[in-house]
């Protein structure tokens, strides 16, 4: 149908940033692409693209419409896949996202094994420390390490982690081990600030008291924007560091780090696999969620419920 083809061409132009690169990508002539966009704009009665001699960019209406167009085509592809039997046999591209360190430590290994078992499935993985919008960015499954807000996503809980405070044995031997959160200002720590912001407040529980309490921070002579760097700095003896428990589990087991103020740690943080389609999910999604959930629920690093 011409209308659907026009949508595909419009998305290609928006993503490529021009008519000529979209034409090359689609193996069409540039005039054919121009005619398709003109026909789409004429039918809608709105301008979708700003055109200059150097640049093509979306109008405000176009930016909204391209999201709807992607969703329409995704639903069509899902319907076609269902008719071809994709709901009964895992096949096609599986797009998965998780945070950087969790993806490297826990998602990538199980994804490799899943692909080895399903020859008709290919995968696209995005490991990034931000919340990815599954629908808008075209992903099938995400790992969320946080309490989940109400949403249309289907969620499978696979475990829990904690935000912990660690330091090297050498640092603690030289500077003492903090016994209460009130001892922290006498220590030094590695500051972690993501995305150019400041250090997030440090909050702890107090015995016999409800809720979480913000505490005065240690001195932070070193600031970093990557959790793995903060952990390595703590191992090297530069001070206390905050991390999620799964990130430092192996270092603690090896004796490179020690967990401190355990009695004051905040409550456990749930870990979920989330995906948008629920029972109507394609076989590749259902098979991966079942496979990943079983593996992750057996992972000791995610057993911080109590």
N, C-alpha and C positions, 0 to 999 in steps of 0.2 A: 504494500500500500504506500502511495506517495507520501502521505502524512507521516508515517513512521520513518520512511527514508529521510524526509526533511529533518526530523528530530535527530537522527543519527548524524547527519551532516552538521547540524547546528552544534551538537555536543563536540564534534571533532574540531570545528572552527574555534569554539570557546576554549578547548583544551590546548590546541596548537597555537592559538594567538594570531591566526591569520588564515586567509583563504587559500593561499598557495601551499603552505605546509599541510593543511587539512586535505587539500586535493591530492597531494602526493601520498599521504597516509591512506586515503580511501581509494586511490588509483582511479580518480576521476579528473576531468579537465577543470581548470580554474573557473571557466565560464559556467560549467554545470553546477559547481558549488555556489557561485554567486546567484544563479537563478533559483536554486533551492532555498537559500536564505531569504531572498526577495519574496518568493512565494509564501514562505512561512510567515514573514512579517506582514504581508498583505492579508493573509487569512486571519491573523490575530488582530490586525489593526494597530500594532504597536511597533516601535523600534527596539530591536533586541541587541543590536551591536552599534557602537560608535566606530566609524571608519575614518582613518586618515591615510595619507600616502605611506606612512611608516608603521602604523599600529592599528590593530583591531582589538577593541575591548568591549566587555559587556556593559550594557546600560543597567540601571537599577532594576528595571523590569526583567531584563535578560538574565541577570544574576539569580533572580528568584526562579525564573522559568527553567534555567538549565538544571536546577535541582529536581524540579518536577519531571523534566524530560528524562533525566537519568533514572528516576524511580519508575517511570512508565516503561522504559525499555528493560529495566531489570525484572519487572513483573512479567513482561512478555517473554523474556528469556527463560524465566522460571516456569511459565506455562508450557513453553516449547520443550524444555527439559523434562517436564513431567510426562508430556505426551511421548517423548522418546524413551522413557523408562529411567530417567535420572533419579527418580524418587525410589527406585527399587535397587539400583546398583550405584555405588559411589563412583562418580566420574566428573570430569571438568576441573576448573580451577577453584581451589580453596584459599580464601584470603583470611589470614589470621593476624591479630595484633596483640601486643603486650608491652609492658614497660621494658626498658633496655636490659636491665640486669636479670629480671625474671625471665624474659624471653631467652636470653643467652643460657641461663642455668637450667631452666626447666621446660620451656616450650620447644626450643630448637631440637633437643634430643628426642622428644616424643614425636615431633613432626617428622624427623628423619625416619623413625621406625614406622610411622603411619604410612608414609609414601612407599616404603619398601613392601608393605602389605597390599597396597592398592595401586596397581599399575596404571589405571585409567585416571588417576587423580594427579594434578599438578598443584603446586602451592605458591602463594605469594605471602611473605611475612614482613610485617612492619613492626620493629621494636623501637618505641619512642616513648619518652616520658611526658606524655600528655594524654588526655582523654580523646580517643578517636571516635567520631560519630560514624557508627557502622553503616547507616543508611546513606548518608551524604557522601561518604568516602569509599563506599563499595566493599565493605568487609563482611565476612560471614560470621566470625567468632572473635571475641575479645576476652582477655583475662582482666578482671577488675579487682583491685586490692583496695577495697573501701566498702563502707555500708552502701547498699544500693538504694537510690531514690526510686519512687514509684515510676514505672515506665512501661512501654509496650514490649520491652525485651524479655525473653525467657532466660532464666538464670538457673544454673546448677552449681550449688555450693560444693567446693572441693577441699576446703580447709580453712585455716586461719593463721595469721602471723601476729607478731607484736612489734611495737617500736621499743627498741632496747638501747641501753647505754653501755658502751664497751670501752676498754682501754687495754693497753699492753701490760703484761706482768711487770716489765721494767719500769714503766711510768708509775704504776701503783706502788711499787717498792720504793721509788724515789720520792713520791709526793703523797703517799697515803691513799687509802680507799675511802671515798665518800660514804658515810653511813646514813645520811638523810639528804633530801634535796636541798636543805639549807646549807649544806657543806659545799655546794657547787661553786659559789663565787670565789672560793679559795683555790680553785683549780684552773687549768687552762684546757681549751678544747679546740677541735677543728670545726670551724663554722661551715655550714652548708646552706647556700643560697641559690635557688634555682630560678632561671629565667630573668636574671638581673634584679630580683627583689632582695629584700632583707632576710635575715635569719628568722625562720618561723619560731614562735614561742615554744619553750620547753614546758610541757605539762606533765604532771605526775599525780598519782593518787597518794593520799595520806591515810595511814591506818585508822580505821574507825570513822573516817569522814567520807561522805558521799561526793561524787563528782571528781573533776580534775582541777588541779591548781597550777597556775602559771608560776614559775620560779625565776629568781634572778639568775642570769646566765653567767657561766664562767668567762674568763678572758679568752678571746679568740684571736691569737696572733696570726692564724692561717685561715683564710676563707677560700672555699672551692665551690664549683658548681656541678660537680659530679660525685655521686655517692661512692663510687669505687675508689676515687682519689682520697676521699675522707677516710675510708676504711684503711687504705694503705698507709696514710699518715698516722693513724692510730696505731697500727702495727709497728711503725717505725718509732713510736714513743713520743709523738708530738702532743698527745693529750687525749681527752675523752672524745668520743664520737657517738652520734646517734645514728642508728640504722634500723632497718627492718630485720627481724630475727633470721629470716631465710638467707639474707645477704651475708651474714657473719657466722652462720652455723659451722661451716668447715673450719674457719679460723679459730673458733672457740674450741672445737674438738681437737684441733692440732696444738692447742696451747698458745697460739699467737695472740689471742685476745681473751679477756675475761669480762663477763657480764656483771655489771654493778647496779645497785639500787633495784634489785629484782622485786622486792616487796612493794615498790612504789611505781611499778610499770603501769601504763594505761591499759585498758581492756584490750582483748584480742581484736584484730581487724579481720573481717571475713574475706575470703578469696572465692570468686565466682568465675565460671565460664558463662558468658552471655552471648546470645544470638537472637536475631529478630523474628524468625518465622515460627517458632513453637512447633506444634505438631506437623505443620506443613513444610518443615525444613527439608531441603533436598537430602538425598541419601548421603552425600559427601559430608554434609554438616552433621547430620545425626550420627553417622559412623565416627567422625572425628571427636564429637563431644563425648560419646560413650567411651571411646578409647582414651582420650585425654583425662576424663574425669576419674576413670579407674586408676590410671597411673598417678595422677596428682594426689588422690585420696590416700594412696599408699606411701606418699613421700614424707619422710620424717620431718623435713623442714617446714611442713605446713601443719604440724600437729601442735599448735599453740592455743587450743580451745580453752584449756583449764587455766 
